[in-house]
């Protein structure tokens, strides 16, 4: 699974939402692993493209996000 076409990159693309899901899944997995290993504070930056790639409603409560 990966971003391989322009349709993954812009909100107008027919697979944009799928690409957002992939990115969000990857970020959530990394945050959960870090948290399980003792990291208490996680701040991430969603600065790819329009800064709205990660679906914030799916982030764990202990994660803060900065957009753009």
Secondary structure, 3 states (H helix, E strand, C coil): CCCCCHHHCCCCCCCHHHHHHHHHHHHHHHHHHHHHCCCCCEEEEECCCCCCCCCHHHCCCCEEEEEC
